[in-house]
Amino acid sequence: MTSDRATRLRRLARTLTDRFGLGAHRHGPVEAEWSESARAWTFVWTDGPTVAEVRAACLEAEPTASGGLRYARTLSQDAIALGAVRLTVGPATGASRRPLLRPTDIEALLRDEPFPAPRTDRERGLVYAVLYEIHNAHHRNQARTDEVCEIINQYGLAVFLRRCGAKLSPVEILTAHYATTHAHPAWRYRLVPMDATVLFRAVQEDPRATMELVTAALTLLPGLPAEYAEAEDELRTRLKHAAPPTQSTRR
């Protein structure tokens, strides 16, 4: 290690911090760290640009000083929870199965995604609800990757969707109500809704269906086979006499 290289690398770290806008980023700047045992320099940062992006920027700006440089992008708890949510609700073989998240799965998913952040209010709400549960359970404001994986593997996402108050589509409203009685673990764990025809029949056969459930069932009619249209008049009549939504069915 030479003092000249140390100076150049620290200057390069500041340059990268400015280039990628990390100075104002809540996770802080790129840091140049020297390991005496490894006899090597490492650039470390949280979330932000990918390793490939930082490596390319280094080779462009300081090809000599960055030779042999190591790169380590860590993930914040928010990014970890986001990755876990996306892996859980994403396409999966045997969607009814419980998720089996591993920390390496999350790292692989986000490896090539710069500045990982929620794309929707639902993702944002689920991330918050998952982290809040872990913080509350362990009485600290930090969640480890293994803890995020464990809690989603154990409970699935439906409970956190309910807690974050996300707006549900009609088919989701019905699934959230009838999934338990119809043994549909795909909703509990992966937020996969039930088949629309099954849900429509469930409302037809439920004499205690609330106004909210009957209304949701009626919205499914345009996508159902023609024979289900015959039930429209019956459901609209029931709608006039249906009970208002209760706390257990309102999501």
C-alpha positions as a Markdown table, in Angstrom:
| # | Residue | x | y | z |
|---|---|---|---|---|
| 1 | Met | 0.0 | 0.0 | 0.0 |
| 2 | Thr | 1.3 | 3.4 | -0.9 |
| 3 | Ser | 0.1 | 6.7 | 0.4 |
| 4 | Asp | -0.3 | 7.9 | -3.1 |
| 5 | Arg | -2.7 | 5.1 | -4.0 |
| 6 | Ala | -4.6 | 5.6 | -0.8 |
| 7 | Thr | -5.1 | 9.3 | -1.6 |
| 8 | Arg | -6.2 | 8.5 | -5.2 |
| 9 | Leu | -8.7 | 5.8 | -4.1 |
| 10 | Arg | -10.2 | 8.0 | -1.4 |
| 11 | Arg | -10.5 | 10.8 | -3.9 |
| 12 | Leu | -12.1 | 8.3 | -6.4 |
| 13 | Ala | -14.6 | 7.2 | -3.7 |
| 14 | Arg | -15.7 | 10.8 | -3.3 |
| 15 | Thr | -16.0 | 11.2 | -7.0 |
| 16 | Leu | -18.2 | 8.1 | -7.2 |
| 17 | Thr | -20.3 | 9.4 | -4.4 |
| 18 | Asp | -21.0 | 12.6 | -6.3 |
| 19 | Arg | -21.4 | 10.8 | -9.6 |
| 20 | Phe | -24.1 | 8.4 | -8.3 |
| 21 | Gly | -25.8 | 11.0 | -6.0 |
| 22 | Leu | -24.9 | 9.1 | -2.9 |
| 23 | Gly | -24.0 | 12.2 | -0.9 |
| 24 | Ala | -27.7 | 12.9 | -0.4 |
| 25 | His | -28.5 | 9.2 | -0.2 |
| 26 | Arg | -29.7 | 8.1 | 3.2 |
| 27 | His | -27.3 | 5.2 | 3.3 |
| 28 | Gly | -24.2 | 7.4 | 2.8 |
| 29 | Pro | -21.2 | 7.6 | 0.5 |
| 30 | Val | -18.9 | 5.1 | -1.1 |
| 31 | Glu | -16.1 | 4.3 | 1.5 |
| 32 | Ala | -12.6 | 3.2 | 0.6 |
| 33 | Glu | -11.5 | 0.6 | 3.2 |
| 34 | Trp | -8.1 | -1.0 | 3.6 |
| 35 | Ser | -7.8 | -4.6 | 5.0 |
| 36 | Glu | -4.4 | -5.3 | 6.6 |
| 37 | Ser | -5.0 | -9.0 | 6.6 |
| 38 | Ala | -6.1 | -9.2 | 3.0 |
| 39 | Arg | -3.7 | -6.5 | 1.9 |
| 40 | Ala | -6.4 | -5.1 | -0.3 |
| 41 | Trp | -8.6 | -2.0 | -0.8 |
| 42 | Thr | -12.4 | -2.4 | -0.9 |
| 43 | Phe | -15.0 | 0.1 | -2.0 |
| 44 | Val | -18.1 | -0.4 | 0.2 |
| 45 | Trp | -21.5 | 1.2 | -0.1 |
| 46 | Thr | -25.2 | 0.4 | 0.6 |
| 47 | Asp | -27.9 | -0.2 | -2.0 |
| 48 | Gly | -27.1 | 2.5 | -4.6 |
| 49 | Pro | -25.5 | 1.4 | -7.9 |
| 50 | Thr | -24.6 | -2.1 | -8.8 |
| 51 | Val | -21.1 | -3.6 | -8.4 |
| 52 | Ala | -20.8 | -3.7 | -12.2 |
| 53 | Glu | -21.6 | 0.0 | -12.5 |
| 54 | Val | -19.1 | 1.1 | -9.8 |
| 55 | Arg | -16.4 | -1.2 | -11.3 |
| 56 | Ala | -16.9 | 0.3 | -14.7 |
| 57 | Ala | -16.8 | 3.9 | -13.3 |
| 58 | Cys | -13.6 | 3.1 | -11.5 |
| 59 | Leu | -11.8 | 1.6 | -14.5 |
| 60 | Glu | -12.9 | 4.7 | -16.5 |
| 61 | Ala | -11.8 | 7.3 | -14.0 |
| 62 | Glu | -8.7 | 5.6 | -12.4 |
| 63 | Pro | -7.7 | 2.5 | -14.4 |
| 64 | Thr | -4.3 | 2.2 | -12.6 |
| 65 | Ala | -5.3 | 2.9 | -9.0 |
| 66 | Ser | -8.4 | 0.7 | -9.2 |
| 67 | Gly | -6.4 | -2.3 | -10.3 |
| 68 | Gly | -7.0 | -5.1 | -7.8 |
| 69 | Leu | -9.7 | -3.1 | -6.0 |
| 70 | Arg | -12.5 | -5.1 | -4.4 |
| 71 | Tyr | -16.2 | -4.1 | -4.4 |
| 72 | Ala | -18.8 | -4.8 | -1.8 |
| 73 | Arg | -22.4 | -3.5 | -2.1 |
| 74 | Thr | -24.4 | -4.2 | 1.0 |
| 75 | Leu | -28.2 | -4.2 | 1.2 |
| 76 | Ser | -30.2 | -2.2 | 3.6 |
| 77 | Gln | -33.0 | -3.9 | 5.6 |
| 78 | Asp | -35.5 | -2.1 | 3.3 |
| 79 | Ala | -33.9 | -3.6 | 0.2 |
| 80 | Ile | -33.7 | -7.0 | 1.8 |
| 81 | Ala | -37.4 | -7.0 | 2.7 |
| 82 | Leu | -38.2 | -5.7 | -0.8 |
| 83 | Gly | -36.3 | -8.5 | -2.4 |
| 84 | Ala | -38.1 | -11.0 | -0.1 |
| 85 | Val | -41.5 | -9.7 | -1.0 |
| 86 | Arg | -40.7 | -9.8 | -4.8 |
| 87 | Leu | -39.4 | -13.3 | -4.6 |
| 88 | Thr | -42.5 | -14.5 | -2.7 |
| 89 | Val | -45.1 | -13.0 | -5.0 |
| 90 | Gly | -43.2 | -13.6 | -8.2 |
| 91 | Pro | -43.9 | -16.5 | -10.5 |
| 92 | Ala | -43.1 | -19.8 | -8.8 |
| 93 | Thr | -43.5 | -23.5 | -9.5 |
| 94 | Gly | -46.1 | -24.8 | -7.1 |
| 95 | Ala | -47.4 | -21.4 | -6.1 |
| 96 | Ser | -49.5 | -23.0 | -3.3 |
| 97 | Arg | -46.3 | -24.1 | -1.5 |
| 98 | Arg | -44.9 | -22.1 | 1.4 |
| 99 | Pro | -42.0 | -19.9 | 0.4 |
| 100 | Leu | -38.5 | -21.1 | 1.1 |
| 101 | Leu | -36.6 | -17.8 | 1.0 |
| 102 | Arg | -32.8 | -17.8 | 1.6 |
| 103 | Pro | -30.5 | -14.8 | 2.0 |
| 104 | Thr | -28.6 | -15.8 | -1.1 |
| 105 | Asp | -31.8 | -15.7 | -3.2 |
| 106 | Ile | -32.4 | -12.1 | -2.2 |
| 107 | Glu | -28.8 | -11.1 | -3.0 |
| 108 | Ala | -29.1 | -12.8 | -6.4 |
| 109 | Leu | -32.4 | -11.1 | -7.2 |
| 110 | Leu | -31.1 | -7.6 | -6.5 |
| 111 | Arg | -27.5 | -8.1 | -7.8 |
| 112 | Asp | -28.2 | -6.3 | -11.1 |
| 113 | Glu | -30.7 | -3.8 | -9.8 |
| 114 | Pro | -29.4 | -0.3 | -9.0 |
| 115 | Phe | -31.0 | 1.7 | -6.2 |
| 116 | Pro | -33.5 | -1.0 | -5.3 |
| 117 | Ala | -36.8 | 0.6 | -4.2 |
| 118 | Pro | -40.5 | -0.2 | -4.1 |
| 119 | Arg | -42.3 | 0.3 | -7.4 |
| 120 | Thr | -45.8 | 0.4 | -6.0 |
| 121 | Asp | -47.6 | 1.4 | -2.8 |
| 122 | Arg | -48.3 | -2.2 | -2.1 |
| 123 | Glu | -44.6 | -3.2 | -2.1 |
| 124 | Arg | -43.9 | -0.2 | 0.1 |
| 125 | Gly | -46.6 | -1.2 | 2.5 |
| 126 | Leu | -45.5 | -4.8 | 2.7 |
| 127 | Val | -41.9 | -3.9 | 3.3 |
| 128 | Tyr | -42.9 | -1.6 | 6.1 |
| 129 | Ala | -45.2 | -4.2 | 7.7 |
| 130 | Val | -42.6 | -7.0 | 7.6 |
| 131 | Leu | -39.9 | -4.8 | 9.1 |
| 132 | Tyr | -42.2 | -3.4 | 11.7 |
| 133 | Glu | -43.0 | -6.9 | 12.9 |
| 134 | Ile | -39.4 | -7.9 | 13.2 |
| 135 | His | -38.5 | -4.6 | 15.0 |
| 136 | Asn | -41.3 | -5.0 | 17.4 |
| 137 | Ala | -40.5 | -8.7 | 18.1 |
| 138 | His | -36.8 | -8.1 | 18.8 |
| 139 | His | -37.1 | -4.6 | 20.3 |
| 140 | Arg | -34.6 | -3.0 | 17.9 |
| 141 | Asn | -34.7 | -0.9 | 14.7 |
| 142 | Gln | -32.8 | -3.4 | 12.6 |
| 143 | Ala | -33.7 | -6.6 | 10.8 |
| 144 | Arg | -31.2 | -9.2 | 9.6 |
| 145 | Thr | -31.6 | -11.0 | 6.3 |
| 146 | Asp | -32.2 | -14.3 | 7.9 |
| 147 | Glu | -35.0 | -12.8 | 10.1 |
| 148 | Val | -36.7 | -11.4 | 7.1 |
| 149 | Cys | -36.6 | -14.8 | 5.3 |
| 150 | Glu | -37.7 | -16.6 | 8.4 |
| 151 | Ile | -40.8 | -14.5 | 9.1 |
| 152 | Ile | -42.1 | -14.6 | 5.5 |
| 153 | Asn | -41.3 | -18.4 | 5.3 |
| 154 | Gln | -43.3 | -18.9 | 8.4 |
| 155 | Tyr | -46.3 | -16.6 | 8.0 |
| 156 | Gly | -46.5 | -15.7 | 4.3 |
| 157 | Leu | -47.6 | -12.3 | 3.1 |
| 158 | Ala | -51.3 | -12.2 | 3.5 |
| 159 | Val | -51.1 | -11.2 | 7.1 |
| 160 | Phe | -48.8 | -8.3 | 6.3 |
| 161 | Leu | -51.0 | -7.2 | 3.4 |
| 162 | Arg | -53.9 | -6.9 | 5.8 |
| 163 | Arg | -51.8 | -5.0 | 8.3 |
| 164 | Cys | -50.5 | -2.4 | 5.9 |
| 165 | Gly | -54.0 | -1.6 | 4.7 |
| 166 | Ala | -53.3 | -2.1 | 1.0 |
| 167 | Lys | -56.3 | -1.7 | -1.4 |
| 168 | Leu | -57.5 | -5.0 | -2.7 |
| 169 | Ser | -59.1 | -5.8 | -6.0 |
| 170 | Pro | -62.5 | -7.5 | -6.0 |
| 171 | Val | -61.0 | -11.0 | -6.5 |
| 172 | Glu | -58.5 | -10.3 | -3.7 |
| 173 | Ile | -61.3 | -9.2 | -1.4 |
| 174 | Leu | -63.1 | -12.4 | -2.0 |
| 175 | Thr | -60.0 | -14.5 | -1.7 |
| 176 | Ala | -59.0 | -12.9 | 1.6 |
| 177 | His | -62.4 | -13.8 | 3.0 |
| 178 | Tyr | -62.8 | -17.4 | 1.6 |
| 179 | Ala | -59.2 | -18.6 | 1.3 |
| 180 | Thr | -59.3 | -20.2 | 4.8 |
| 181 | Thr | -62.5 | -22.2 | 4.3 |
| 182 | His | -61.4 | -23.3 | 0.8 |
| 183 | Ala | -57.9 | -24.4 | 1.9 |
| 184 | His | -56.1 | -22.0 | -0.4 |
| 185 | Pro | -52.6 | -21.6 | 1.1 |
| 186 | Ala | -51.4 | -19.8 | -2.1 |
| 187 | Trp | -53.1 | -16.7 | -0.9 |
| 188 | Arg | -51.8 | -16.9 | 2.6 |
| 189 | Tyr | -48.2 | -17.3 | 1.6 |
| 190 | Arg | -47.9 | -15.8 | -1.9 |
| 191 | Leu | -50.9 | -13.6 | -2.4 |
| 192 | Val | -52.1 | -15.8 | -5.3 |
| 193 | Pro | -55.9 | -15.2 | -5.6 |
| 194 | Met | -58.4 | -18.0 | -6.0 |
| 195 | Asp | -60.1 | -18.8 | -9.3 |
| 196 | Ala | -62.9 | -16.4 | -10.1 |
| 197 | Thr | -65.5 | -19.1 | -10.7 |
| 198 | Val | -64.8 | -20.7 | -7.3 |
| 199 | Leu | -65.1 | -17.3 | -5.6 |
| 200 | Phe | -68.4 | -16.5 | -7.4 |
| 201 | Arg | -69.8 | -19.9 | -6.3 |
| 202 | Ala | -68.6 | -19.3 | -2.8 |
| 203 | Val | -70.6 | -16.1 | -2.6 |
| 204 | Gln | -73.7 | -17.8 | -4.1 |
| 205 | Glu | -73.5 | -20.5 | -1.4 |
| 206 | Asp | -72.8 | -18.1 | 1.4 |
| 207 | Pro | -76.1 | -16.9 | 3.0 |
| 208 | Arg | -74.2 | -14.5 | 5.2 |
| 209 | Ala | -72.2 | -12.8 | 2.5 |
| 210 | Thr | -71.9 | -9.1 | 3.2 |
| 211 | Met | -72.6 | -6.2 | 0.9 |
| 212 | Glu | -68.9 | -5.9 | 0.2 |
| 213 | Leu | -68.6 | -9.6 | -0.8 |
| 214 | Val | -71.7 | -9.6 | -3.0 |
| 215 | Thr | -70.6 | -6.4 | -4.8 |
| 216 | Ala | -67.1 | -7.9 | -5.4 |
| 217 | Ala | -68.7 | -11.0 | -6.8 |
| 218 | Leu | -70.8 | -9.0 | -9.3 |
| 219 | Thr | -67.7 | -7.3 | -10.7 |
| 220 | Leu | -66.5 | -10.8 | -11.7 |
| 221 | Leu | -69.4 | -11.5 | -14.0 |
| 222 | Pro | -68.0 | -10.1 | -17.2 |
| 223 | Gly | -65.1 | -12.6 | -17.1 |
| 224 | Leu | -67.1 | -15.6 | -16.1 |
| 225 | Pro | -68.8 | -18.2 | -18.4 |
| 226 | Ala | -72.2 | -17.2 | -19.7 |
| 227 | Glu | -74.2 | -19.5 | -17.4 |
| 228 | Tyr | -73.1 | -17.4 | -14.4 |
| 229 | Ala | -75.0 | -14.4 | -15.8 |
| 230 | Glu | -78.2 | -16.0 | -14.7 |
| 231 | Ala | -77.2 | -15.5 | -11.1 |
| 232 | Glu | -76.9 | -11.7 | -11.5 |
| 233 | Asp | -80.5 | -10.9 | -10.6 |
| 234 | Glu | -80.4 | -13.1 | -7.6 |
| 235 | Leu | -77.2 | -11.4 | -6.3 |
| 236 | Arg | -78.5 | -7.9 | -7.0 |
| 237 | Thr | -81.6 | -8.8 | -5.0 |
| 238 | Arg | -79.4 | -10.1 | -2.2 |
| 239 | Leu | -77.3 | -6.9 | -2.4 |
| 240 | Lys | -80.3 | -4.9 | -1.3 |
| 241 | His | -80.6 | -7.0 | 1.9 |
| 242 | Ala | -77.0 | -7.8 | 2.5 |
| 243 | Ala | -75.3 | -6.9 | 5.7 |
| 244 | Pro | -72.8 | -4.0 | 5.6 |
| 245 | Pro | -69.1 | -5.0 | 5.6 |
| 246 | Thr | -67.7 | -6.2 | 9.0 |
| 247 | Gln | -64.2 | -5.6 | 10.3 |
| 248 | Ser | -63.3 | -9.1 | 9.4 |
| 249 | Thr | -64.2 | -8.8 | 5.7 |
| 250 | Arg | -63.1 | -5.1 | 5.2 |
| 251 | Arg | -59.5 | -4.9 | 4.0 |
